[in-house]
Amino acid sequence: MPARYYRPFAEWLARRGYAVLTFDYRGIAASRPALLPGEDVRLRDWARVDMAAAVHAADRRRRLEQHRQGRELGLLWVGHSLGGNAVGLVPGFNERVDAVLGVAAQVAYVGHWSGWARVQAWTFFHVLLPVLVRLLGRAPGRVLGPRAQDLPAGAALEWAAWGRTPGFLFGDDSLARQRAYDSFQGPVHLWSITDDHLFGPAAAVDALAAEFSAARVERHHLAPQDIGAQRIEHFGPFRHDLGARLWPRLLERLERSTPRLAAQLLPAPPAAAPSA
């Protein structure tokens, strides 16, 4: 999704007292020109380079604000889908980030789906993504969801390969030395959406929660009827029309359980870095 999709949520966070950074991965939306002609990018590159750059920038801003305000401030990472499930690959993440909010962030291995949705997921990872990349050199955004961007070939093929692999990125031996999920010790709040059948079933979110073995993990479920909505699905949690009913639910318990974030209740609130 383009960073502009998250702008209403970012503006809401800013009114709540956060300094907010959103960003586009290389090859996506405003960062499309960052990929040079003939260059490709994988999901791991977005985590290891792009996410890492965002964390570094947010932490630098946080440190400047701490010096200016004369007190400690928290750094919160908000990750939607990949933005939440890839955080353990990000260099320097555990040392800089105080808390993680994952929305529909999951271990997207096809075995975590069931019923007809499993058939759809199997077809998506085994057939649709590989064939589209072979035919078009990319995965068109229109097959992914509303307002989704075209995926570069490397990102689409790695997503497909992980989706076919038991454990998803946790089953990729080439990442064994890069994964650091088990050493993050802050609060991790992971939300599944009950009508997100295609991208984030509860079992897939549960599997991600299990990887944060040293963290203070809380699992939450959100149904459309909880907020008086007809549907939310995978791409709905950051819709502007749902914000007032949904976003406080995502933040309130996490803020209360994180002292540095709780400081935002004071006149000068803390910094945050949601990912797109």
C-alpha positions in Angstrom: 0.0 0.0 0.0 1.2 3.6 -0.7 2.1 5.7 2.3 -0.6 8.1 1.4 -3.2 5.4 2.4 -2.0 5.7 6.0 -2.1 9.6 6.0 -5.5 9.9 7.9 -4.1 7.5 10.6 -0.8 9.4 10.7 -2.7 12.7 11.1 -4.8 11.2 13.9 -1.6 10.1 15.7 -0.2 13.6 15.3 -3.2 15.1 16.9 -2.7 12.5 19.7 0.7 14.0 20.3 3.1 11.8 18.2 5.7 12.9 15.7 4.9 10.5 12.8 7.0 9.1 10.0 5.3 7.1 7.1 7.3 5.9 4.1 7.0 4.0 0.8 9.2 1.1 0.1 11.6 1.4 -2.9 9.7 0.7 -6.1 6.3 1.7 -4.5 4.3 4.9 -5.1 6.5 8.0 -4.2 9.6 5.8 -3.9 9.1 4.2 -7.3 11.9 6.3 -8.8 14.3 5.0 -6.1 14.6 1.7 -8.1 16.9 2.3 -11.0 16.1 0.8 -14.4 16.9 -2.9 -14.3 17.2 -3.0 -10.5 15.0 -5.3 -8.4 14.1 -5.5 -4.7 13.0 -8.3 -2.5 10.9 -8.3 0.7 14.0 -8.8 2.8 15.6 -5.8 1.2 12.6 -3.7 2.2 13.1 -4.9 5.8 16.9 -4.8 6.0 17.3 -1.5 4.2 14.1 0.5 3.9 12.6 -0.3 7.3 16.0 0.1 8.9 16.4 3.6 7.4 13.0 4.5 8.7 13.8 3.3 12.2 17.1 5.2 12.1 15.4 8.4 11.0 12.7 8.1 13.7 15.2 7.4 16.4 17.3 10.4 15.4 14.2 12.6 15.6 13.4 11.0 19.0 16.8 11.8 20.3 16.7 15.4 19.2 13.3 15.8 20.9 14.5 14.1 24.1 17.4 16.7 24.2 15.0 19.6 23.5 12.4 18.4 26.0 14.7 17.1 28.7 13.0 13.8 29.1 12.8 10.3 27.7 10.4 9.7 24.8 9.1 6.4 23.3 9.4 5.0 19.8 6.4 3.0 18.6 6.4 0.9 15.4 3.1 0.4 13.7 3.2 -2.3 11.1 0.4 -3.4 8.7 0.9 -6.9 7.3 4.5 -7.0 6.0 5.3 -3.9 8.0 4.6 -5.9 11.1 5.8 -9.4 10.2 9.2 -8.4 8.9 10.3 -6.3 11.9 12.6 -9.0 13.3 14.8 -8.7 10.2 15.4 -5.0 10.7 18.9 -4.1 11.9 18.9 -2.1 15.0 15.2 -2.5 15.6 15.3 -4.1 19.0 17.7 -1.5 20.4 15.7 1.5 19.2 12.0 0.6 19.3 10.0 0.5 22.5 6.8 -1.2 21.4 5.2 -2.8 18.4 1.7 -2.6 17.1 1.0 -5.1 14.4 -2.3 -4.9 12.4 -3.0 -8.0 10.3 0.7 -8.9 10.6 1.1 -12.6 10.1 3.2 -15.7 9.2 1.7 -15.9 5.7 2.3 -19.6 5.1 -0.5 -21.2 3.2 -0.9 -23.9 5.9 -2.4 -21.3 8.2 -5.4 -20.8 6.0 -8.4 -23.2 6.0 -11.4 -24.0 3.8 -11.9 -22.2 0.6 -9.5 -19.4 1.7 -6.8 -22.0 1.8 -7.5 -23.0 -1.8 -7.3 -19.3 -2.8 -4.0 -18.8 -0.8 -2.5 -21.9 -2.4 -3.4 -20.6 -5.9 -2.1 -17.2 -5.1 1.3 -18.4 -4.0 1.8 -21.4 -6.3 0.3 -20.0 -9.5 -0.9 -16.4 -9.6 2.2 -14.5 -8.4 4.8 -16.6 -10.3 2.8 -16.6 -13.5 2.1 -12.8 -13.4 5.8 -12.1 -12.8 6.8 -14.3 -15.7 4.2 -12.7 -18.0 4.4 -9.0 -16.9 7.7 -8.7 -15.0 5.8 -7.6 -11.9 2.6 -8.4 -9.9 -0.1 -5.8 -10.8 -1.6 -4.1 -7.8 -5.1 -4.7 -9.0 -4.9 -8.4 -8.2 -3.8 -7.6 -4.6 -6.5 -5.2 -3.4 -8.0 -1.7 -3.6 -5.3 0.9 -4.1 -2.5 -1.7 -3.9 0.6 -0.9 -5.9 2.4 -3.0 -8.4 4.9 -5.3 -6.7 8.5 -5.5 -8.2 9.3 -9.0 -9.5 11.8 -9.8 -6.7 9.3 -8.9 -3.9 6.5 -10.8 -5.6 8.5 -13.9 -6.1 9.9 -13.9 -2.6 6.4 -13.5 -1.2 5.3 -16.4 -3.2 8.3 -18.6 -2.1 7.8 -17.7 1.6 4.0 -18.4 1.2 4.8 -22.0 0.0 7.4 -22.6 2.7 6.3 -23.9 6.2 7.1 -21.1 8.5 7.0 -18.4 5.8 10.2 -16.2 6.3 10.9 -18.3 9.5 11.4 -21.3 7.3 14.0 -19.6 5.0 17.4 -20.8 6.1 19.1 -18.0 4.4 17.6 -15.6 7.0 18.6 -17.6 10.0 21.3 -15.1 11.1 19.1 -12.1 10.4 16.1 -13.0 12.4 16.0 -11.4 15.9 12.3 -11.7 16.9 13.2 -13.8 19.9 15.3 -11.0 21.5 12.7 -8.1 21.3 11.6 -7.5 24.9 9.1 -4.7 24.7 5.3 -4.9 24.4 4.0 -6.4 21.1 0.3 -6.1 20.4 -0.9 -8.1 17.4 -4.4 -7.6 16.0 -6.3 -10.0 13.7 -9.4 -8.9 11.8 -12.1 -11.5 11.9 -13.2 -10.9 8.3 -9.7 -10.8 6.9 -9.9 -14.2 5.3 -7.6 -13.7 2.4 -4.5 -12.2 3.9 -4.5 -12.4 7.7 -6.4 -15.3 9.3 -6.1 -15.6 13.1 -3.9 -18.7 12.9 -1.3 -16.8 10.9 -1.3 -13.9 13.4 -1.0 -16.4 16.2 2.1 -17.9 14.5 3.7 -14.5 14.4 3.0 -13.9 18.1 4.8 -17.2 19.0 8.0 -15.9 17.4 8.3 -13.0 19.9 9.3 -15.4 22.7 10.9 -12.7 25.0 8.4 -10.0 24.4 5.2 -9.0 26.3 2.8 -10.2 23.6 -0.9 -9.5 23.6 -3.2 -10.9 21.0 -6.4 -9.0 20.0 -9.2 -9.7 17.6 -11.5 -7.2 16.0 -14.8 -8.0 14.3 -16.7 -5.5 12.1 -19.6 -5.6 14.5 -17.4 -4.4 17.4 -17.2 -1.0 15.8 -20.6 -1.0 14.0 -19.1 -1.7 10.6 -20.3 -4.0 7.9 -16.8 -5.1 6.9 -13.1 -4.3 7.7 -11.1 -7.0 6.0 -7.3 -6.7 5.4 -7.2 -3.2 3.8 -9.9 -1.6 6.1 -8.2 -0.9 9.5 -6.7 2.4 8.3 -9.8 3.7 6.5 -10.6 7.3 7.5 -14.3 6.5 8.0 -13.5 3.8 10.6 -10.8 5.8 12.4 -12.7 7.3 15.3 -14.2 3.9 16.2 -11.2 1.8 15.5 -7.9 3.5 16.1 -8.3 4.3 19.9 -8.8 0.6 20.4 -5.5 -0.2 18.7 -3.5 2.3 20.9 -5.0 2.6 24.3 -3.8 -0.6 26.0 -0.4 -0.5 24.3 0.2 3.0 25.5 -0.8 2.2 29.0 1.6 -0.7 29.1 4.6 1.2 27.8 5.8 3.9 30.2 7.7 5.9 27.6 4.6 6.0 25.4 2.4 6.9 28.4 4.4 10.1 28.7 2.4 11.3 25.7 -0.5 12.0 28.2 1.7 15.0 29.3 1.6 18.3 27.5 4.7 17.3 25.3 4.0 13.8 23.9 6.4 11.1 22.4 7.6 10.3 19.0 6.4 7.4 16.8 7.3 5.7 13.5 4.4 3.8 11.8 5.5 1.8 8.7 3.5 1.7 5.5 
